[in-house]
Amino acid sequence: MPASDNKGKKKTSRKRDAARAGRLSTGRVTLSDVAKVAGVSSMTVSRAINRPDSVKPQALEAVRAAIAETGYVPNMLAGGLASNRTKLIGAIVPTLTHMLFSGSIEAFNSRLSEEGYQVLLGVSGYKQADDNLVRTILSRCPDGVLLTGTCHSDEVRRQLLAQDIPIVEGWDLSRPPIDMAVGFSHAAVGRDVARFLIRRGYENPIVIGAQDERAILRRDAFLEEITACGLDAALSVDTQSPSTLEMGRESFARLAEQGLSRAAVFCNSDWLAHGVIIEALARGFRVPEDIAVVGFGNLDFAAYSSPSLTSVRIDRAAIGLHAANMCLARLKGEEVREKVIDVGFDIVERQSA
């Protein structure tokens, strides 16, 4: 090997050793730190990260070794700002403890990851999406946003529209969307469950549900349909959000202690419905002969409880998949012909009603 090459390598090695000894006494590892350790320019490090084919093999190997040694994580947000893309898609859901939303987000994330996007997740609770949470998500410059529901403040609507990015509202079609929407009619769910119970001759209809906006839509439509069909007004029992099995047991216990003997109960979640069934059986009621029960969500356990639970089935994975495809189509510059997609629902009849 020529002497000049040895001198060059020794010089680079000394620079690397000096960089290792003096770099980052405090603070976050930067691209410049990687460049010092690798003995190359910051521009070479940037090209190695973003366009590795344009970097000579020896330099590329040195950069990769320096990244591994320092633990450097490239700032993709900074690169994204330069190209007007961050590869982030924001998603706001009420909770992740409910399989309805977690199943939808899983499908959403899976589809987006196929195209190199990551989901930036925010949890709002069962209320109108918090304005601060929306602003926080938008401050990360996402390439698109998925929201739960269509009820948003005027300020949030203005902020979302000002971003000029794909906006998809999921789980609710009760209002015109800001941009695009995928979901179903909660009011139609309430009406159809009321008709289902009436057709089967059940008496004394009751609805038990939480006070989030979508549950209220189902409850109100159920109550209105019962009255419209000529029956006495149905009883409504309110619970907190999110619904739990315990709330179902407690709600039915109060009803039983007030003298309830026969009823057809529509619960605004399968967890509530399961709790109602457990409490009814524990108190000696027959299900469905004395107490008929319909849930909402058709969660995985509904078919395997005893008695098995009649429930409203929603294709939660389809909601996530459609939402992801809507965002991706817009990001690719394609026309989204169906800006509102109704995934529908159906009532799965089992032993409880």
C-alpha positions as CSV (number, residue, x, y, z in Angstrom):
1,M,0.0,0.0,0.0
2,P,1.4,3.4,-0.9
3,A,2.8,5.5,2.0
4,S,0.5,8.4,1.2
5,D,-2.6,6.1,1.7
6,N,-1.3,5.0,5.1
7,K,-0.7,8.6,6.1
8,G,-4.3,9.5,5.0
9,K,-5.8,6.6,7.0
10,K,-3.8,7.5,10.1
11,K,-4.9,11.1,9.8
12,T,-8.6,10.0,9.5
13,S,-8.1,7.7,12.4
14,R,-6.7,10.4,14.6
15,K,-9.5,12.7,13.7
16,R,-12.0,10.0,14.5
17,D,-10.4,9.3,17.9
18,A,-10.3,12.9,18.7
19,A,-14.0,13.3,17.8
20,R,-14.8,10.3,20.0
21,A,-12.9,11.7,22.9
22,G,-14.4,15.2,22.7
23,R,-17.8,14.8,21.1
24,L,-20.9,15.3,23.0
25,S,-19.9,16.0,26.6
26,T,-23.5,17.0,26.9
27,G,-26.6,17.1,24.7
28,R,-28.2,15.1,22.0
29,V,-26.2,13.3,19.4
30,T,-26.4,15.3,16.1
31,L,-25.5,14.7,12.5
32,S,-22.4,16.7,13.0
33,D,-21.3,14.3,15.8
34,V,-21.7,11.4,13.5
35,A,-19.7,13.1,10.8
36,K,-16.8,13.7,13.3
37,V,-16.8,10.1,14.5
38,A,-16.9,8.8,10.9
39,G,-14.2,11.3,9.7
40,V,-16.4,12.6,6.9
41,S,-18.4,15.8,6.2
42,S,-21.9,16.4,7.4
43,M,-23.1,16.4,3.8
44,T,-21.7,12.9,3.3
45,V,-23.6,11.7,6.4
46,S,-26.8,13.3,5.1
47,R,-26.3,11.6,1.7
48,A,-25.6,8.2,3.4
49,I,-28.9,8.4,5.2
50,N,-31.1,9.7,2.5
51,R,-29.3,8.6,-0.7
52,P,-26.9,5.8,0.2
53,D,-26.3,4.8,-3.4
54,S,-24.6,8.2,-4.0
55,V,-21.9,7.5,-1.3
56,K,-18.7,5.5,-1.8
57,P,-18.7,2.2,-0.1
58,Q,-15.9,3.0,2.3
59,A,-17.5,6.3,3.4
60,L,-20.9,4.6,3.7
61,E,-19.5,1.9,5.9
62,A,-17.8,4.5,8.1
63,V,-21.1,6.5,8.5
64,R,-23.1,3.4,9.4
65,A,-20.5,2.3,11.9
66,A,-20.6,5.8,13.5
67,I,-24.4,5.8,13.6
68,A,-24.3,2.4,15.4
69,E,-21.6,3.6,17.8
70,T,-23.3,6.9,18.7
71,G,-26.9,5.8,18.8
72,Y,-27.8,8.6,16.4
73,V,-31.4,8.7,15.2
74,P,-31.9,10.8,12.0
75,N,-34.3,13.7,12.4
76,M,-36.9,12.7,9.8
77,L,-39.1,15.7,10.7
78,A,-36.4,18.1,9.6
79,G,-36.0,16.2,6.3
80,G,-39.7,16.0,5.9
81,L,-40.1,19.7,6.3
82,A,-37.7,20.3,3.5
83,S,-39.7,18.0,1.2
84,N,-43.1,19.0,2.7
85,R,-43.6,15.4,3.9
86,T,-43.0,14.0,7.4
87,K,-44.3,10.4,6.7
88,L,-46.5,10.8,9.9
89,I,-50.3,10.4,9.9
90,G,-52.0,11.6,13.1
91,A,-54.9,9.6,14.6
92,I,-57.1,10.6,17.5
93,V,-59.3,8.0,19.3
94,P,-61.3,8.1,22.5
95,T,-59.5,5.1,24.1
96,L,-57.3,2.1,23.3
97,T,-58.9,-0.1,25.9
98,H,-61.9,-0.8,23.8
99,M,-61.5,-3.4,21.0
100,L,-63.6,-1.4,18.7
101,F,-61.1,1.4,18.4
102,S,-57.9,-0.7,18.8
103,G,-59.0,-3.0,16.0
104,S,-59.6,-0.1,13.7
105,I,-56.3,1.6,14.5
106,E,-54.4,-1.7,14.0
107,A,-55.8,-2.0,10.5
108,F,-55.1,1.7,9.8
109,N,-51.5,1.4,11.0
110,S,-50.9,-1.8,9.2
111,R,-51.9,-0.4,5.8
112,L,-50.0,2.9,6.3
113,S,-46.8,1.1,7.3
114,E,-46.9,-0.8,4.0
115,E,-46.3,2.6,2.4
116,G,-43.7,3.8,4.8
117,Y,-45.9,5.9,7.0
118,Q,-46.0,5.9,10.8
119,V,-49.1,6.7,13.0
120,L,-48.8,9.5,15.6
121,L,-51.5,8.5,18.1
122,G,-53.5,10.7,20.4
123,V,-56.1,9.6,23.0
124,S,-58.9,12.1,23.6
125,G,-61.2,10.4,26.0
126,Y,-65.0,10.1,25.4
127,K,-65.7,13.7,24.6
128,Q,-65.4,16.1,21.7
129,A,-61.8,15.9,20.6
130,D,-59.7,18.2,22.8
131,D,-58.6,21.3,20.9
132,N,-55.1,21.2,22.5
133,L,-54.6,17.6,21.5
134,V,-55.5,18.4,17.8
135,R,-53.1,21.4,17.9
136,T,-50.4,19.2,19.3
137,I,-50.9,16.6,16.6
138,L,-50.9,19.3,13.9
139,S,-47.8,20.9,15.3
140,R,-45.9,17.8,14.3
141,C,-46.8,18.5,10.7
142,P,-48.5,15.2,9.9
143,D,-49.2,14.3,6.3
144,G,-52.8,13.4,7.2
145,V,-55.1,13.1,10.2
146,L,-57.8,10.5,11.2
147,L,-60.3,11.8,13.8
148,T,-63.0,9.8,15.7
149,G,-66.4,11.3,15.1
150,T,-67.6,14.4,13.3
151,C,-68.3,16.7,16.3
152,H,-65.5,19.3,16.4
153,S,-65.3,22.9,17.5
154,D,-65.2,25.7,14.8
155,E,-61.6,26.5,15.8
156,V,-60.5,22.9,15.2
157,R,-62.3,22.8,11.8
158,R,-60.5,26.0,10.7
159,Q,-57.1,24.6,11.9
160,L,-57.6,21.3,10.1
161,L,-58.7,22.9,6.9
162,A,-55.7,25.3,7.0
163,Q,-53.3,22.4,6.9
164,D,-54.3,21.4,3.3
165,I,-53.8,17.7,4.2
166,P,-56.1,14.6,4.0
167,I,-58.6,14.7,6.9
168,V,-60.6,11.5,7.5
169,E,-63.4,11.4,10.2
170,G,-64.2,7.9,11.3
171,W,-67.0,6.0,13.1
172,D,-69.7,8.5,12.5
173,L,-71.7,9.8,9.5
174,S,-74.1,12.0,11.3
175,R,-72.7,15.3,10.0
176,P,-71.1,16.5,6.8
177,P,-67.4,15.7,7.0
178,I,-64.6,18.3,7.0
179,D,-63.0,16.4,4.1
180,M,-63.6,12.7,4.0
181,A,-65.4,10.2,6.3
182,V,-65.8,6.5,6.8
183,G,-68.3,5.0,9.3
184,F,-72.0,4.3,9.8
185,S,-75.1,5.8,11.1
186,H,-75.5,5.5,14.9
187,A,-79.0,6.7,14.7
188,A,-79.8,3.9,12.3
189,V,-78.4,1.5,14.8
190,G,-80.7,2.7,17.5
191,R,-83.8,2.5,15.2
192,D,-82.9,-1.0,13.9
193,V,-82.4,-2.4,17.4
194,A,-85.7,-1.0,18.5
195,R,-87.5,-2.6,15.6
196,F,-85.6,-5.9,16.1
197,L,-86.9,-6.1,19.7
198,I,-90.5,-5.1,18.8
199,R,-90.7,-7.6,16.0
200,R,-89.8,-10.4,18.5
201,G,-92.5,-9.3,20.8
202,Y,-90.4,-8.2,23.7
203,E,-91.9,-5.7,26.2
204,N,-90.7,-3.0,28.4
205,P,-87.8,-1.7,26.4
206,I,-84.8,-0.2,28.2
207,V,-81.6,1.4,26.9
208,I,-78.4,1.5,29.0
209,G,-75.6,3.6,27.7
210,A,-72.8,6.0,28.2
211,Q,-72.9,9.8,27.5
212,D,-70.5,10.1,24.6
213,E,-71.8,11.7,21.5
214,R,-72.1,8.5,19.4
215,A,-73.8,6.5,22.2
216,I,-76.3,9.4,22.7
217,L,-77.2,9.2,18.9
218,R,-78.0,5.5,19.3
219,R,-79.9,6.0,22.5
220,D,-82.1,8.9,21.2
221,A,-82.9,7.1,18.0
222,F,-83.9,3.9,20.0
223,L,-86.2,5.9,22.3
224,E,-87.8,7.8,19.4
225,E,-88.4,4.6,17.4
226,I,-90.0,2.8,20.4
227,T,-92.5,5.7,20.7
228,A,-93.0,5.9,17.0
229,C,-94.1,2.3,17.0
230,G,-96.8,3.0,19.5
231,L,-95.2,1.6,22.6
232,D,-94.9,3.4,25.9
233,A,-91.7,5.5,26.3
234,A,-88.7,3.4,26.9
235,L,-86.6,3.8,30.1
236,S,-83.1,5.2,29.7
237,V,-80.3,4.5,32.1
238,D,-77.1,6.6,31.8
239,T,-73.6,5.4,32.7
240,Q,-70.1,6.9,32.5
241,S,-67.6,6.4,29.7
242,P,-65.9,4.1,28.9
243,S,-68.5,1.4,29.6
244,T,-67.5,-1.6,31.8
245,L,-68.9,-4.9,32.8
246,E,-69.2,-3.6,36.3
247,M,-71.4,-0.7,35.2
248,G,-73.7,-3.2,33.4
249,R,-74.1,-5.2,36.6
250,E,-74.7,-2.1,38.7
251,S,-77.3,-0.7,36.3
252,F,-79.3,-3.9,36.2
253,A,-79.1,-4.3,40.0
254,R,-80.7,-0.9,40.4
255,L,-83.4,-1.8,38.0
256,A,-84.1,-5.1,39.7
257,E,-84.3,-3.5,43.1
258,Q,-86.9,-1.1,41.7
259,G,-89.2,-4.0,40.8
260,L,-88.2,-4.8,37.3
261,S,-89.4,-8.3,36.3
262,R,-89.4,-8.4,32.5
263,A,-87.6,-6.2,30.0
264,A,-85.8,-5.9,26.6
265,V,-82.5,-4.2,27.2
266,F,-80.4,-2.5,24.6
267,C,-76.9,-1.8,25.9
268,N,-74.6,0.7,24.2
269,S,-71.6,-1.7,24.5
270,D,-71.0,-5.4,24.7
271,W,-69.3,-4.9,28.1
272,L,-72.5,-3.4,29.5
273,A,-74.6,-6.1,28.0
274,H,-72.4,-8.8,29.4
275,G,-72.7,-7.2,32.9
276,V,-76.5,-7.1,32.6
277,I,-76.6,-10.8,31.7
278,I,-74.4,-11.8,34.6
279,E,-76.4,-9.8,37.1
280,A,-79.7,-11.0,35.7
281,L,-78.7,-14.6,35.9
282,A,-77.3,-14.1,39.4
283,R,-80.7,-12.7,40.5
284,G,-82.6,-15.7,39.1
285,F,-83.9,-14.1,35.9
286,R,-84.0,-16.1,32.7
287,V,-82.3,-14.8,29.6
288,P,-84.0,-14.1,27.2
289,E,-87.3,-15.3,28.5
290,D,-87.5,-12.7,31.3
291,I,-84.7,-10.3,30.2
292,A,-83.7,-10.0,26.6
293,V,-80.3,-8.3,26.0
294,V,-78.7,-6.7,22.9
295,G,-75.2,-5.3,22.9
296,F,-73.2,-3.1,20.5
297,G,-69.8,-3.9,18.9
298,N,-69.9,-7.7,18.6
299,L,-66.7,-8.0,20.5
300,D,-64.7,-11.3,20.3
301,F,-66.3,-12.7,23.4
302,A,-69.9,-12.1,22.4
303,A,-70.3,-15.4,20.5
304,Y,-68.8,-17.4,23.4
305,S,-70.5,-16.1,26.5
306,S,-73.3,-18.1,28.0
307,P,-75.9,-17.3,26.8
308,S,-74.2,-16.0,23.7
309,L,-74.8,-12.3,23.2
310,T,-76.9,-10.8,20.4
311,S,-75.0,-7.7,19.3
312,V,-74.6,-5.0,16.6
313,R,-71.7,-5.9,14.4
314,I,-69.4,-3.2,13.0
315,D,-66.5,-4.0,10.6
316,R,-64.0,-2.1,12.6
317,A,-61.0,-3.3,10.5
318,A,-62.8,-2.0,7.4
319,I,-63.0,1.5,8.9
320,G,-59.3,1.6,9.5
321,L,-58.4,0.2,6.1
322,H,-60.7,2.6,4.2
323,A,-59.4,5.6,6.2
324,A,-55.8,4.6,5.4
325,N,-56.5,4.1,1.7
326,M,-58.3,7.5,1.5
327,C,-55.2,9.2,3.0
328,L,-52.8,7.4,0.8
329,A,-54.8,8.1,-2.4
330,R,-54.8,11.8,-1.7
331,L,-51.1,11.8,-0.8
332,K,-50.3,10.1,-4.1
333,G,-52.3,12.8,-5.9
334,E,-55.1,10.5,-6.8
335,E,-58.8,11.5,-6.9
336,V,-60.9,10.1,-4.1
337,R,-64.2,9.4,-5.7
338,E,-66.0,8.1,-2.6
339,K,-65.4,10.8,0.0
340,V,-68.0,9.3,2.3
341,I,-68.0,5.5,2.9
342,D,-70.7,3.8,4.8
343,V,-69.5,0.5,6.1
344,G,-72.9,-0.3,7.5
345,F,-73.8,-2.7,10.3
346,D,-75.9,-5.7,11.1
347,I,-77.5,-7.3,14.1
348,V,-76.0,-10.7,14.9
349,E,-78.8,-12.7,16.5
350,R,-77.7,-15.1,19.3
351,Q,-79.2,-16.6,22.5
352,S,-79.6,-13.4,24.6
353,A,-82.4,-11.9,22.4
